[in-house]
Amino acid sequence: MNLEFNIAVHVLAFLTKHHSEKFNSSSLAELTCLNPVQLRRVTTQLVDLKMINTIRGKDGGYLANDRSADVSLATLYKHFVLEKEHHTRLFTGDEGSHCQIARNIASTMSHYQQDEQNIIINFYKEKTIKDVIEDIQKEDLCHENI
């Protein structure tokens, strides 16, 4: 998981819940508690993926479309997490090392990472933005009953 994935889920859930409204980037950033630059970086991708619509111009803004509520979290996870380049070193070890552990740790951990990613994708396949909104509403009910 990363921040862009969370921003994408937040924006999609917000716009879906307010599907009959349009929000410019400044108001959407404020309402979703986000930095406008971070918001635009994600909304640009959501528009390109046709998950939300945008209207350009003075009275423009972002709005949900017919697909927004049914976007799978697995699709978002693949796009915003798995397809991003990792600029930091992920694995330790050295294949040329005389030490068995150092020689094979990266390969072993890489297999584990692939298994981990498959588990996450399978979990998120069953979740849509509509489910996120329902779970958020349940959270609100839980807090009201306390």
Backbone bond lengths (Angstrom), bond angles and torsions (degrees), N, CA, C in turn:
res aa  C-N    CA-C-N  psi(-1)  N-CA   C-N-CA  omega(-1)  CA-C   N-CA-C  phi
1 M - - - 1.452 - - 1.529 107.61 -
2 N 1.301 116.17 150.07 1.460 120.16 175.53 1.537 109.06 -148.24
3 L 1.321 115.83 176.71 1.462 120.55 -176.01 1.526 112.25 -63.41
4 E 1.325 118.33 -42.17 1.469 119.71 -178.57 1.529 111.52 -62.67
5 F 1.318 117.18 -38.83 1.468 121.25 176.28 1.530 109.44 -59.99
6 N 1.330 116.81 -47.22 1.463 120.78 179.54 1.522 112.06 -64.49
7 I 1.319 117.14 -38.75 1.468 120.48 177.00 1.523 109.68 -62.81
8 A 1.327 117.19 -44.17 1.469 121.01 -179.60 1.526 110.93 -60.48
9 V 1.323 116.97 -45.57 1.469 120.70 179.09 1.526 109.91 -63.23
10 H 1.332 116.96 -44.52 1.467 121.87 -178.94 1.530 110.84 -60.81
11 V 1.314 116.34 -49.57 1.471 120.92 -177.98 1.526 110.67 -63.70
12 L 1.321 117.01 -45.53 1.469 119.95 179.28 1.526 111.31 -62.49
13 A 1.329 117.08 -42.62 1.466 120.14 179.27 1.529 110.31 -64.22
14 F 1.326 116.76 -44.70 1.462 120.64 -179.34 1.527 111.01 -62.47
15 L 1.331 116.80 -50.10 1.466 119.63 -177.87 1.525 111.56 -66.17
16 T 1.325 117.32 -34.96 1.464 120.40 178.01 1.522 110.41 -66.77
17 K 1.324 116.84 -43.07 1.470 120.11 179.11 1.529 110.61 -63.48
18 H 1.311 117.04 -33.51 1.472 122.61 -179.76 1.530 109.23 -109.38
19 H 1.335 116.02 47.03 1.466 122.41 -170.44 1.526 114.88 -60.64
20 S 1.306 117.99 -21.86 1.470 118.86 -178.99 1.532 112.03 -92.25
21 E 1.344 116.34 4.53 1.463 120.20 -177.53 1.524 111.04 -116.00
22 K 1.338 114.33 159.29 1.463 122.90 178.32 1.524 106.85 -121.13
23 F 1.342 116.81 140.34 1.460 121.39 -177.19 1.519 110.13 -130.84
24 N 1.355 116.15 129.50 1.461 118.10 174.29 1.526 108.46 -73.92
25 S 1.319 116.99 166.68 1.464 119.82 -173.04 1.525 112.76 -62.97
26 S 1.319 118.09 -34.85 1.471 120.07 179.50 1.518 111.86 -65.95
27 S 1.324 116.55 -48.13 1.468 118.69 -179.48 1.522 110.96 -69.52
28 L 1.328 117.76 -37.10 1.462 120.20 178.14 1.526 110.60 -64.76
29 A 1.326 117.25 -40.26 1.469 120.77 177.58 1.523 110.32 -61.61
30 E 1.315 116.57 -44.48 1.468 120.02 179.97 1.528 111.41 -65.63
31 L 1.320 116.99 -45.47 1.465 121.02 -177.48 1.527 113.07 -68.45
32 T 1.320 117.07 -25.31 1.463 120.34 179.04 1.530 112.01 -103.09
33 C 1.331 116.80 8.09 1.473 122.71 176.23 1.528 111.85 59.12
34 L 1.329 116.14 43.92 1.457 120.98 -175.96 1.519 111.94 -123.69
35 N 1.307 115.20 155.65 1.446 122.47 171.59 1.534 107.23 -71.29
36 P 1.342 118.73 130.62 1.467 120.83 -177.30 1.536 114.27 -55.82
37 V 1.327 117.38 -34.94 1.465 120.08 179.58 1.527 110.20 -67.49
38 Q 1.339 116.73 -45.08 1.469 120.35 177.50 1.524 110.36 -62.10
39 L 1.320 115.98 -42.00 1.460 120.66 179.87 1.527 110.80 -59.96
40 R 1.326 117.10 -49.54 1.468 120.50 -177.69 1.528 112.05 -64.09
41 R 1.334 116.57 -34.59 1.467 119.78 178.40 1.536 110.21 -61.07
42 V 1.330 116.53 -38.47 1.466 120.93 -179.27 1.528 111.33 -82.11
43 T 1.335 118.14 -43.49 1.469 119.38 -178.18 1.525 111.51 -63.32
44 T 1.322 117.21 -33.93 1.468 119.95 176.18 1.525 110.33 -58.40
45 Q 1.312 115.96 -42.86 1.468 120.02 179.24 1.528 111.29 -69.75
46 L 1.334 117.18 -39.27 1.466 120.12 178.60 1.529 110.96 -63.58
47 V 1.323 116.55 -37.87 1.472 120.57 176.43 1.527 109.57 -66.15
48 D 1.335 116.95 -45.80 1.470 120.69 179.28 1.529 111.58 -59.87
49 L 1.331 116.31 -34.55 1.468 121.54 179.07 1.530 111.91 -82.73
50 K 1.335 116.09 -0.76 1.472 123.55 179.80 1.532 112.56 62.15
51 M 1.332 115.69 33.32 1.464 121.22 178.08 1.521 111.52 -91.71
52 I 1.335 116.00 -23.39 1.463 122.43 173.03 1.523 107.15 -138.60
53 N 1.321 115.51 166.90 1.464 121.03 176.64 1.516 109.57 -110.71
54 T 1.305 114.66 157.75 1.452 120.38 174.36 1.521 108.31 -132.96
55 I 1.314 114.70 143.82 1.460 121.45 174.44 1.519 105.56 -116.27
56 R 1.295 116.75 123.01 1.468 121.95 -177.25 1.526 110.71 -84.96
57 G 1.305 114.62 159.63 1.456 120.01 175.00 1.511 113.11 107.41
58 K 1.329 114.18 -177.47 1.462 122.34 -175.17 1.528 112.30 -56.87
59 D 1.301 117.55 -42.19 1.463 121.43 -179.11 1.528 111.69 -100.91
60 G 1.320 115.84 23.51 1.459 120.74 -176.67 1.514 112.92 -79.57
61 G 1.299 114.32 -176.86 1.452 120.72 178.23 1.517 111.46 164.25
62 Y 1.322 114.37 -174.18 1.463 122.04 -179.99 1.514 109.34 -104.09
63 L 1.325 115.77 145.56 1.453 120.31 175.94 1.520 109.80 -151.62
64 A 1.323 114.76 155.96 1.461 120.90 178.03 1.520 109.00 -68.12
65 N 1.320 115.75 157.19 1.462 120.30 173.25 1.533 108.61 -124.21
66 D 1.311 116.74 -172.20 1.467 120.84 -176.68 1.525 113.10 -64.45
67 R 1.320 117.64 -20.91 1.470 121.56 -178.26 1.523 113.16 -91.68
68 S 1.315 118.25 -20.74 1.466 122.13 -169.71 1.525 113.82 -52.25
69 A 1.313 117.91 -48.87 1.468 121.55 -175.57 1.519 112.65 -65.60
70 D 1.324 116.97 -27.17 1.464 121.05 -175.06 1.525 113.93 -99.48
71 V 1.317 117.16 7.80 1.463 119.67 178.03 1.523 108.59 -64.14
72 S 1.305 115.66 129.53 1.461 122.25 179.24 1.527 110.07 -78.93
73 L 1.322 116.12 137.52 1.456 119.15 175.83 1.525 111.08 -65.00
74 A 1.336 117.48 -25.90 1.469 120.65 176.02 1.527 110.29 -63.17
75 T 1.325 116.82 -41.44 1.466 120.91 178.40 1.523 110.16 -62.92
76 L 1.327 116.37 -44.10 1.466 120.37 178.44 1.525 111.04 -64.64
77 Y 1.322 116.98 -42.48 1.460 121.18 -179.27 1.531 110.67 -62.04
78 K 1.315 115.92 -45.16 1.471 119.27 178.79 1.526 110.52 -59.69
79 H 1.336 116.12 -45.25 1.466 119.72 -176.06 1.528 112.50 -71.08
80 F 1.325 117.20 -49.33 1.466 120.31 -171.80 1.523 114.42 -88.50
81 V 1.332 117.57 -16.19 1.466 119.41 -179.23 1.529 111.30 -115.79
82 L 1.311 117.16 -58.58 1.464 120.05 -172.29 1.519 113.61 -72.70
83 E 1.323 117.55 -32.95 1.465 119.69 -177.04 1.526 113.25 -85.98
84 K 1.317 117.19 -2.21 1.464 120.48 178.22 1.522 109.24 -81.33
85 E 1.311 115.70 140.52 1.459 120.13 176.83 1.521 108.90 -71.29
86 H 1.320 114.67 138.69 1.461 119.75 175.90 1.526 107.90 -94.53
87 H 1.320 115.54 118.73 1.458 120.16 -176.65 1.520 111.96 -94.61
88 T 1.307 116.82 0.42 1.450 119.97 179.30 1.525 109.18 -114.66
89 R 1.285 114.79 156.34 1.461 120.89 178.14 1.518 108.58 -65.82
90 L 1.313 116.32 135.29 1.452 120.87 -176.97 1.521 112.26 -107.68
91 F 1.307 116.87 -37.52 1.466 120.39 -174.78 1.525 111.26 -116.91
92 T 1.325 114.61 152.81 1.462 121.67 177.11 1.525 109.01 -102.53
93 G 1.318 115.71 177.78 1.457 121.20 176.14 1.512 112.69 99.19
94 D 1.344 113.77 177.79 1.461 121.97 -179.10 1.524 107.32 -152.77
95 E 1.328 116.49 118.00 1.470 120.56 -178.14 1.525 112.65 -60.33
96 G 1.312 117.38 -21.35 1.463 121.12 180.00 1.519 113.82 -91.03
97 S 1.312 117.51 2.69 1.463 121.55 -176.93 1.527 111.70 -71.41
98 H 1.329 116.18 151.30 1.464 121.01 174.16 1.533 110.97 -76.64
99 C 1.331 117.20 -16.87 1.470 122.60 -179.20 1.530 109.84 -83.18
100 Q 1.322 116.51 127.48 1.466 121.65 -178.81 1.529 111.51 -59.67
101 I 1.322 117.10 -41.94 1.470 121.18 -179.08 1.528 109.83 -63.72
102 A 1.319 116.60 -52.89 1.467 120.62 -178.70 1.525 111.35 -61.21
103 R 1.321 116.85 -34.76 1.464 121.81 -177.60 1.533 111.99 -69.33
104 N 1.328 117.37 -32.96 1.466 121.00 -171.16 1.528 115.54 -115.89
105 I 1.314 117.75 -4.47 1.470 119.89 -175.67 1.528 111.91 -62.07
106 A 1.308 118.71 -41.59 1.473 121.14 -177.37 1.522 110.85 -63.80
107 S 1.315 117.15 -42.99 1.461 120.74 179.55 1.529 111.14 -64.01
108 T 1.324 115.90 -45.35 1.466 120.42 179.79 1.528 110.80 -62.71
109 M 1.321 116.80 -46.99 1.464 120.26 -178.76 1.523 111.29 -66.91
110 S 1.317 117.33 -31.75 1.459 121.03 176.62 1.530 110.66 -63.88
111 H 1.328 116.70 -40.35 1.473 120.37 176.03 1.529 110.34 -63.24
112 Y 1.327 115.99 -42.99 1.471 119.94 178.47 1.522 110.65 -62.09
113 Q 1.327 115.63 -41.19 1.462 119.58 179.96 1.528 110.50 -61.67
114 Q 1.316 117.43 -42.60 1.464 120.91 178.96 1.528 110.46 -62.51
115 D 1.334 116.97 -42.64 1.471 120.63 177.00 1.526 110.86 -61.97
116 E 1.329 116.09 -42.95 1.466 121.55 178.51 1.531 110.38 -59.65
117 Q 1.316 116.89 -45.99 1.461 120.69 -179.47 1.523 111.45 -63.20
118 N 1.323 116.93 -39.06 1.468 120.29 177.81 1.521 111.62 -64.38
119 I 1.323 117.02 -39.95 1.470 121.14 177.50 1.526 109.99 -62.15
120 I 1.320 116.47 -45.73 1.467 120.89 -179.36 1.530 110.63 -63.79
121 I 1.324 117.19 -46.23 1.471 120.71 179.42 1.520 110.16 -59.86
122 N 1.324 117.55 -44.40 1.470 120.36 179.35 1.522 111.61 -63.30
123 F 1.330 117.87 -37.03 1.465 121.47 176.37 1.529 110.24 -64.30
124 Y 1.332 116.87 -47.92 1.460 121.13 -176.54 1.524 113.50 -73.78
125 K 1.330 118.80 -19.18 1.471 121.23 177.84 1.522 111.30 -58.39
126 E 1.306 116.05 -31.80 1.463 121.74 -176.56 1.527 112.66 -86.22
127 K 1.318 117.79 -1.93 1.468 121.95 -175.83 1.522 110.63 -114.18
128 T 1.331 115.15 134.87 1.465 121.30 174.67 1.521 108.65 -122.26
129 I 1.311 116.04 173.05 1.464 120.66 176.42 1.528 110.00 -59.93
130 K 1.317 116.86 -36.82 1.465 121.08 176.77 1.536 110.28 -58.33
131 D 1.338 117.50 -41.48 1.466 121.82 177.89 1.526 111.22 -64.79
132 V 1.320 116.46 -39.95 1.465 120.71 178.73 1.525 109.64 -59.96
133 I 1.324 116.77 -45.62 1.471 120.88 179.92 1.526 110.05 -61.94
134 E 1.323 117.24 -43.96 1.472 120.60 178.56 1.524 110.98 -61.47
135 D 1.331 117.77 -43.24 1.463 121.11 179.38 1.528 111.31 -65.76
136 I 1.320 116.88 -37.50 1.471 120.54 176.96 1.525 109.97 -63.30
137 Q 1.322 116.60 -42.67 1.464 120.02 179.54 1.526 111.08 -65.55
138 K 1.327 118.10 -35.45 1.468 121.57 175.43 1.522 110.58 -64.31
139 E 1.341 116.32 -40.68 1.469 121.10 177.60 1.521 110.30 -58.42
140 D 1.318 115.81 -43.39 1.457 120.63 179.97 1.524 110.52 -62.20
141 L 1.323 117.24 -41.53 1.465 121.20 178.15 1.517 111.09 -64.19
142 C 1.321 117.45 -39.09 1.467 121.28 178.23 1.521 110.76 -61.75
143 H 1.326 116.48 -42.14 1.462 120.30 -179.30 1.530 111.56 -69.39
144 E 1.318 116.61 -31.49 1.462 119.86 178.52 1.522 111.07 -69.70
145 N 1.333 117.19 -31.08 1.459 121.56 -177.42 1.518 113.29 -82.99
146 I 1.311 117.65 -7.03 1.474 120.28 -178.58 1.505 110.65 -82.41
